[in-house]
Amino acid sequence: MSFRDLRNFTEMMRALGYPRHISMENFRTPNFGLVSEVLLWLVKRYEPQTDIPSEVETEQDRVFFIKAVAQFMATKAHIKLNTKKLYQADGYAVKELLKITSVLYNAMKTKGMEGSKIGEEDISKFKFDLGSKIADLKAARQLASEITSKGASLYDLLGKEVELRELRTEAIARPLEINETEKVMRIAIKDILVRLFW
């Protein structure tokens, strides 16, 4: 934990409009209540419709809460969080919280929004829904992988074209013989039947 990380975190949270004041002394000793509250607020800030369980009374509830938040941030925001450091709920957790906070803060800065004195009623201005963007991103990734695989197969087929062109020219130049064609067709049919029934 560094003083700079702690200061940056508190300043970013203030700029994002976090309703409570976060002191730098809050993270000198483990404070899971504050860490869970901040995590839940950041997740709701990232995607308001998210359903993350907020129960943190028992150890099992805390572990489940931390895992749920880490999984959500990994899948939705591509932010990898260290769950052990988050569970420690001390200065090391600040580094993990800073990962989420900096993404939200940079997004707010990019939009040119001034959010230093925002009340709870004005928070709706800063909420943004990434659900539709994520669906578009998944579709784009799928199309990119399809394009790559089709391109690779096309490259392989074009590599075989010289060899196949010669065979095709020979086959076209050769006169058709009905008896030979029938024989080849029967062999092909038998081969298919053998494959189907064995």
Backbone bond lengths (Angstrom), bond angles and torsions (degrees), N, CA, C in turn:
res aa  C-N    CA-C-N  psi(-1)  N-CA   C-N-CA  omega(-1)  CA-C   N-CA-C  phi
1 M - - - 1.444 - - 1.522 108.12 -
2 S 1.310 115.98 129.46 1.459 119.34 176.79 1.524 109.50 -116.61
3 F 1.293 114.53 154.86 1.456 120.70 179.79 1.526 110.38 -61.05
4 R 1.339 116.10 -38.20 1.463 120.47 -178.94 1.527 111.41 -63.92
5 D 1.350 117.04 -43.23 1.463 120.29 178.14 1.520 110.86 -60.74
6 L 1.320 115.76 -43.97 1.459 120.75 -179.65 1.522 110.72 -63.03
7 R 1.326 116.59 -44.34 1.461 120.73 179.76 1.528 110.79 -64.98
8 N 1.335 117.15 -44.59 1.466 120.55 178.95 1.516 111.13 -61.07
9 F 1.334 115.64 -41.66 1.461 119.62 -179.63 1.527 111.09 -62.26
10 T 1.329 116.94 -48.38 1.471 119.26 -178.17 1.527 111.05 -64.57
11 E 1.322 117.37 -38.71 1.468 120.32 179.29 1.529 111.31 -67.02
12 M 1.319 116.68 -42.69 1.469 119.90 179.43 1.520 110.96 -65.10
13 M 1.328 116.68 -41.22 1.467 119.52 178.97 1.526 110.34 -63.59
14 R 1.309 117.17 -39.76 1.462 120.82 177.62 1.529 109.51 -63.60
15 A 1.340 117.01 -43.23 1.465 121.01 -179.42 1.523 111.80 -66.54
16 L 1.328 116.51 -33.82 1.465 120.31 179.25 1.520 112.09 -74.80
17 G 1.325 117.20 -13.99 1.455 120.10 176.87 1.510 114.49 95.50
18 Y 1.315 117.24 26.32 1.466 119.77 177.52 1.525 108.55 -62.20
19 P 1.338 117.91 129.57 1.469 120.33 -170.98 1.530 115.11 -67.49
20 R 1.325 118.27 -29.21 1.467 120.94 -179.14 1.515 111.19 -96.08
21 H 1.316 115.06 154.97 1.468 120.36 174.84 1.530 108.26 -83.46
22 I 1.320 116.75 129.77 1.462 121.13 177.80 1.521 107.55 -106.97
23 S 1.302 115.17 118.42 1.456 120.86 178.41 1.521 109.25 -88.62
24 M 1.311 115.87 156.31 1.461 119.44 177.23 1.520 110.91 -70.74
25 E 1.310 116.65 -19.44 1.466 120.99 179.61 1.530 112.08 -78.27
26 N 1.329 117.36 -15.59 1.463 120.59 -177.54 1.521 113.29 -60.84
27 F 1.307 117.74 -25.71 1.461 120.55 -174.29 1.527 113.13 -107.88
28 R 1.316 117.53 12.64 1.470 119.92 175.88 1.525 110.56 -68.52
29 T 1.321 116.44 -36.36 1.469 122.38 176.47 1.521 107.55 -120.51
30 P 1.329 118.38 158.39 1.471 120.02 179.93 1.528 111.82 -56.82
31 N 1.325 115.30 132.39 1.461 122.06 -177.96 1.527 107.56 -140.56
32 F 1.339 116.45 77.33 1.461 120.14 -174.02 1.524 111.85 -66.56
33 G 1.326 116.90 -32.20 1.465 119.69 179.39 1.519 111.61 -58.68
34 L 1.319 116.21 -46.26 1.463 120.35 179.95 1.527 111.30 -68.49
35 V 1.328 116.87 -42.36 1.468 120.05 -179.85 1.526 110.43 -61.68
36 S 1.339 117.19 -43.80 1.468 119.44 -179.80 1.524 111.01 -66.42
37 E 1.337 116.59 -39.04 1.463 120.11 178.60 1.531 111.05 -64.05
38 V 1.320 116.34 -43.74 1.468 121.08 179.23 1.528 110.53 -65.72
39 L 1.326 116.55 -43.60 1.473 119.97 179.00 1.520 111.11 -59.96
40 L 1.328 116.27 -46.43 1.463 120.11 -179.53 1.526 110.03 -62.53
41 W 1.321 117.11 -41.92 1.461 120.67 179.65 1.528 110.97 -63.96
42 L 1.332 116.56 -42.41 1.467 120.12 179.95 1.525 111.62 -65.68
43 V 1.334 116.42 -40.53 1.470 119.96 178.97 1.519 110.12 -65.01
44 K 1.343 116.55 -43.95 1.469 119.98 178.57 1.527 110.29 -65.77
45 R 1.284 116.58 -32.14 1.457 121.11 178.36 1.532 110.14 -69.53
46 Y 1.328 115.23 -37.17 1.466 119.98 -179.69 1.519 110.88 -70.62
47 E 1.337 116.12 -47.59 1.463 120.55 177.17 1.523 108.51 -143.42
48 P 1.330 117.17 104.55 1.469 121.63 -172.25 1.528 114.83 -61.56
49 Q 1.322 118.96 -28.08 1.461 120.55 -177.06 1.521 113.40 -84.39
50 T 1.289 118.65 6.70 1.459 122.43 -177.08 1.518 110.76 -68.71
51 D 1.328 115.23 142.08 1.463 120.38 178.93 1.527 108.48 -114.90
52 I 1.321 116.19 87.54 1.468 122.69 177.51 1.522 107.06 -105.04
53 P 1.336 118.49 128.62 1.472 119.87 179.13 1.530 110.55 -65.19
54 S 1.330 115.74 132.73 1.466 119.34 -175.08 1.523 112.94 -101.97
55 E 1.315 118.24 7.97 1.468 121.59 178.95 1.523 109.81 -74.29
56 V 1.335 116.59 124.69 1.463 120.87 178.89 1.529 110.93 -136.00
57 E 1.321 116.79 31.06 1.467 120.42 -177.19 1.526 112.21 -72.85
58 T 1.325 116.69 -47.59 1.464 119.94 -177.18 1.528 110.04 -100.26
59 E 1.319 114.58 167.57 1.463 119.84 179.20 1.520 110.91 -62.27
60 Q 1.333 115.84 -40.04 1.465 120.41 -179.51 1.535 110.50 -65.29
61 D 1.343 116.59 -39.26 1.462 120.23 177.33 1.525 110.96 -63.49
62 R 1.318 116.40 -38.97 1.463 120.63 -179.73 1.524 111.33 -65.47
63 V 1.326 115.12 -44.92 1.472 119.49 179.16 1.522 109.93 -62.07
64 F 1.339 116.49 -43.41 1.464 120.63 179.91 1.528 110.37 -63.64
65 F 1.325 116.65 -41.58 1.465 121.24 179.32 1.534 110.91 -61.75
66 I 1.329 116.62 -48.39 1.472 120.74 -178.91 1.528 110.34 -62.28
67 K 1.342 116.68 -43.40 1.470 119.78 179.83 1.522 111.04 -64.18
68 A 1.343 117.05 -40.87 1.467 120.69 -179.49 1.529 110.83 -63.32
69 V 1.325 116.45 -43.50 1.469 120.08 179.46 1.527 110.33 -65.62
70 A 1.330 116.88 -44.37 1.469 120.35 -179.15 1.527 111.01 -63.11
71 Q 1.329 116.57 -40.69 1.465 119.98 179.41 1.527 110.59 -67.17
72 F 1.338 116.42 -42.00 1.464 120.05 178.67 1.526 110.85 -60.38
73 M 1.330 116.60 -47.23 1.460 119.96 -177.71 1.531 111.46 -67.97
74 A 1.323 116.75 -32.02 1.470 119.41 178.62 1.523 110.83 -69.47
75 T 1.335 116.92 -41.73 1.463 119.35 -176.63 1.519 112.81 -80.57
76 K 1.309 117.32 -40.34 1.466 119.69 -174.71 1.527 113.12 -87.34
77 A 1.327 117.09 -41.47 1.465 119.55 -173.37 1.520 113.01 -110.14
78 H 1.321 117.14 -3.75 1.469 122.12 -177.12 1.530 111.20 56.16
79 I 1.329 114.66 41.54 1.462 121.61 176.50 1.515 107.23 -112.71
80 K 1.318 116.80 119.02 1.458 120.78 -179.76 1.522 108.81 -90.63
81 L 1.324 115.76 120.54 1.460 121.58 -179.40 1.519 110.18 -107.61
82 N 1.314 116.51 143.22 1.458 122.46 175.94 1.525 107.39 -86.64
83 T 1.331 116.83 108.53 1.465 120.87 -174.42 1.524 112.09 -67.16
84 K 1.316 116.94 -32.35 1.473 119.03 179.58 1.524 111.02 -64.96
85 K 1.318 115.98 -43.01 1.464 119.25 179.39 1.525 111.05 -67.14
86 L 1.331 116.77 -37.22 1.463 119.10 177.07 1.520 111.00 -64.61
87 Y 1.320 116.63 -40.02 1.464 120.08 -178.72 1.528 111.14 -68.47
88 Q 1.327 117.87 -28.21 1.463 120.34 177.45 1.525 110.95 -63.15
89 A 1.311 117.13 -30.33 1.464 124.24 174.71 1.522 112.63 56.87
90 D 1.314 117.28 34.85 1.462 120.27 177.40 1.533 108.13 -123.61
91 G 1.300 117.25 -151.14 1.456 121.02 -177.97 1.512 113.69 -61.21
92 Y 1.332 117.33 -28.98 1.466 119.73 178.51 1.530 111.24 -69.54
93 A 1.321 116.50 -27.94 1.464 120.27 177.31 1.524 110.73 -68.43
94 V 1.328 116.49 -27.15 1.467 120.13 -179.66 1.524 110.78 -61.12
95 K 1.330 117.42 -39.29 1.469 120.16 178.69 1.527 110.73 -61.01
96 E 1.325 116.39 -38.37 1.464 120.10 179.36 1.529 110.59 -71.93
97 L 1.327 116.23 -41.81 1.464 120.12 177.95 1.525 110.62 -64.55
98 L 1.307 115.91 -32.34 1.459 121.10 -179.46 1.530 111.73 -64.98
99 K 1.330 117.00 -28.92 1.469 120.18 178.04 1.526 110.32 -61.70
100 I 1.340 116.13 -46.14 1.469 120.47 -179.58 1.521 109.78 -71.06
101 T 1.326 115.40 -45.79 1.459 120.68 -176.03 1.523 111.49 -60.63
102 S 1.319 117.10 -41.10 1.467 119.40 -178.09 1.526 111.48 -66.91
103 V 1.339 117.45 -34.47 1.467 119.69 177.20 1.526 110.03 -64.29
104 L 1.332 116.42 -47.38 1.463 120.04 179.64 1.532 111.31 -65.44
105 Y 1.311 116.23 -40.57 1.464 120.55 -178.83 1.527 110.69 -65.22
106 N 1.326 116.64 -43.68 1.470 120.11 179.00 1.520 111.29 -65.29
107 A 1.333 116.67 -36.50 1.466 119.81 176.96 1.525 109.98 -64.58
108 M 1.321 115.96 -41.51 1.461 119.94 179.14 1.536 110.30 -66.14
109 K 1.322 116.59 -41.44 1.461 120.61 179.62 1.523 111.00 -65.63
110 T 1.312 116.46 -38.23 1.457 120.83 -179.65 1.524 110.77 -62.37
111 K 1.301 115.97 -39.11 1.459 119.93 179.39 1.522 111.84 -74.37
112 G 1.323 116.96 -10.99 1.453 120.23 178.38 1.516 113.08 77.18
113 M 1.321 116.62 26.70 1.457 120.42 -177.79 1.519 110.20 -89.55
114 E 1.289 116.67 142.02 1.459 122.52 174.04 1.516 106.31 -103.39
115 G 1.327 116.70 113.19 1.456 119.78 -174.49 1.502 113.87 -120.30
116 S 1.322 119.79 28.30 1.458 119.58 -174.53 1.520 113.36 -75.52
117 K 1.344 118.48 -28.44 1.465 119.90 -177.67 1.518 109.83 -125.09
118 I 1.294 115.53 59.35 1.451 120.13 -176.42 1.512 109.10 -101.81
119 G 1.301 115.93 129.02 1.456 120.40 175.48 1.510 110.10 -86.30
120 E 1.317 115.67 177.58 1.468 120.56 -178.85 1.527 111.00 -64.14
121 E 1.350 117.83 -30.18 1.459 120.61 -179.18 1.529 112.33 -72.79
122 D 1.339 117.40 -25.18 1.461 120.53 -178.69 1.520 113.33 -90.59
123 I 1.305 117.68 -5.21 1.464 120.80 -176.63 1.527 111.22 -63.34
124 S 1.325 117.24 -28.21 1.462 119.67 -178.21 1.527 111.89 -60.71
125 K 1.337 117.98 -22.54 1.466 120.13 177.68 1.521 111.59 -64.10
126 F 1.329 115.89 -33.44 1.458 119.99 -173.75 1.517 113.57 -94.06
127 K 1.316 117.20 -7.13 1.460 119.12 -179.17 1.520 108.44 -71.23
128 F 1.287 116.08 135.61 1.452 119.44 177.20 1.518 108.51 -135.26
129 D 1.304 114.56 141.87 1.455 120.69 -176.34 1.516 108.86 -102.75
130 L 1.316 115.54 121.18 1.454 120.04 -179.38 1.521 112.41 -98.94
131 G 1.336 117.54 2.69 1.464 120.36 -176.81 1.512 112.75 -57.36
132 S 1.335 116.95 -48.87 1.464 119.57 -178.88 1.528 111.22 -69.08
133 K 1.328 116.74 -35.72 1.464 119.97 178.86 1.527 110.91 -66.24
134 I 1.329 116.54 -36.80 1.464 120.35 -179.89 1.523 110.24 -67.95
135 A 1.350 116.55 -39.10 1.464 119.64 177.52 1.531 110.17 -62.46
136 D 1.340 116.33 -42.43 1.464 120.11 177.42 1.524 111.13 -63.32
137 L 1.325 115.95 -39.87 1.461 120.75 179.91 1.527 111.02 -64.20
138 K 1.347 116.63 -42.25 1.471 119.93 178.47 1.522 110.49 -63.41
139 A 1.346 116.35 -42.68 1.463 119.65 179.38 1.529 110.65 -63.57
140 A 1.325 116.49 -40.25 1.468 119.97 179.16 1.521 111.28 -65.40
141 R 1.327 116.80 -40.36 1.469 119.87 178.24 1.523 111.02 -64.24
142 Q 1.342 115.73 -41.86 1.462 119.13 -179.81 1.530 109.98 -64.08
143 L 1.331 116.54 -43.67 1.461 119.60 178.13 1.528 111.42 -63.26
144 A 1.312 116.87 -38.77 1.466 120.18 179.12 1.521 111.25 -63.63
145 S 1.337 116.59 -41.11 1.468 118.54 179.09 1.528 110.94 -69.25
146 E 1.344 117.12 -36.68 1.463 119.87 176.89 1.527 110.62 -64.44
147 I 1.316 116.46 -43.28 1.466 120.44 179.57 1.520 110.43 -61.52
148 T 1.323 116.29 -41.29 1.463 120.30 179.80 1.521 111.24 -63.55
149 S 1.337 116.71 -46.67 1.470 119.40 -178.32 1.526 111.27 -67.47
150 K 1.341 117.01 -40.33 1.467 119.37 178.98 1.533 110.26 -66.66
151 G 1.321 116.81 -37.36 1.461 120.43 177.81 1.518 111.72 -63.93
152 A 1.338 116.32 -40.27 1.465 120.10 179.06 1.522 111.03 -65.62
153 S 1.345 116.49 -43.13 1.467 118.56 179.46 1.529 110.89 -67.71
154 L 1.335 117.38 -37.11 1.464 120.51 177.07 1.528 110.88 -63.57
155 Y 1.316 116.58 -40.29 1.468 121.20 177.83 1.529 110.55 -61.55
156 D 1.347 116.43 -43.78 1.468 120.01 178.37 1.521 111.31 -63.11
157 L 1.338 116.18 -43.59 1.465 119.79 -179.49 1.529 111.41 -65.29
158 L 1.320 117.03 -40.30 1.464 119.38 178.19 1.523 111.55 -67.01
159 G 1.315 117.40 -28.86 1.460 120.98 176.10 1.522 111.80 -66.77
160 K 1.328 116.82 -30.05 1.468 121.19 -179.98 1.528 112.27 -87.81
161 E 1.327 118.17 -4.57 1.460 121.89 -173.14 1.520 113.02 -61.49
162 V 1.315 119.05 -39.76 1.473 121.10 -177.84 1.524 109.80 -61.56
163 E 1.322 115.99 -46.01 1.469 120.72 179.70 1.530 110.84 -65.41
164 L 1.327 115.96 -42.78 1.466 119.79 -178.42 1.530 111.91 -70.17
165 R 1.318 117.59 -30.34 1.459 120.61 179.49 1.521 110.22 -62.49
166 E 1.338 116.36 -42.65 1.467 120.21 178.94 1.524 110.69 -63.60
167 L 1.332 116.94 -45.26 1.467 119.90 178.86 1.526 111.28 -62.99
168 R 1.322 117.12 -39.69 1.460 121.09 179.99 1.527 110.37 -65.35
169 T 1.314 116.84 -41.91 1.470 120.84 179.53 1.525 110.64 -63.92
170 E 1.336 116.94 -41.57 1.470 120.61 176.99 1.521 111.08 -62.29
171 A 1.324 116.77 -43.91 1.465 120.46 -177.82 1.523 111.21 -65.61
172 I 1.318 116.95 -38.15 1.468 119.88 -179.97 1.527 110.62 -71.50
173 A 1.314 117.91 -36.48 1.466 121.92 -177.97 1.525 112.01 -72.07
174 R 1.324 117.26 -27.02 1.454 120.91 -177.36 1.537 109.47 -75.98
175 P 1.340 117.65 134.99 1.470 119.52 178.53 1.537 110.26 -71.21
176 L 1.318 115.12 145.37 1.463 120.57 -179.30 1.525 110.60 -75.82
177 E 1.305 115.58 132.00 1.456 121.05 173.75 1.517 106.76 -115.73
178 I 1.311 116.40 121.68 1.461 122.45 -174.88 1.526 110.98 -61.19
179 N 1.331 117.94 -44.74 1.467 120.71 -177.42 1.530 111.27 -61.98
180 E 1.305 115.81 -44.13 1.468 119.38 -179.96 1.529 110.97 -65.89
181 T 1.322 116.68 -38.92 1.469 121.09 179.15 1.520 110.20 -63.56
182 E 1.351 116.41 -43.33 1.472 120.06 178.38 1.517 111.00 -61.39
183 K 1.330 116.33 -42.74 1.459 120.52 -178.87 1.540 110.75 -61.73
184 V 1.316 116.38 -44.84 1.467 120.75 179.64 1.522 110.52 -63.91
185 M 1.337 117.33 -40.11 1.474 121.39 178.91 1.525 110.67 -63.79
186 R 1.341 118.21 -43.01 1.469 121.37 179.49 1.529 110.57 -63.08
187 I 1.321 116.13 -42.63 1.477 119.93 178.91 1.531 110.05 -62.15
188 A 1.324 116.29 -42.27 1.472 120.12 -179.82 1.522 110.85 -65.16
189 I 1.343 117.41 -40.80 1.471 121.30 179.11 1.520 110.31 -65.12
190 K 1.327 117.88 -44.18 1.468 120.75 178.30 1.524 110.75 -61.67
191 D 1.306 115.46 -41.90 1.468 120.03 179.80 1.528 110.88 -61.03
192 I 1.315 116.90 -42.81 1.473 120.87 179.07 1.517 110.67 -66.34
193 L 1.345 117.35 -42.34 1.470 120.45 179.23 1.526 111.14 -62.94
194 V 1.317 116.60 -39.60 1.466 120.02 178.32 1.527 110.13 -63.67
195 R 1.307 116.81 -41.41 1.474 120.08 179.06 1.525 111.76 -65.62
196 L 1.331 116.34 -37.53 1.469 119.87 -178.33 1.521 112.70 -69.39
197 F 1.316 117.20 -40.59 1.467 120.20 -173.02 1.518 113.65 -97.26
198 W 1.306 119.68 -2.26 1.474 120.27 178.31 1.444 109.85 -118.88
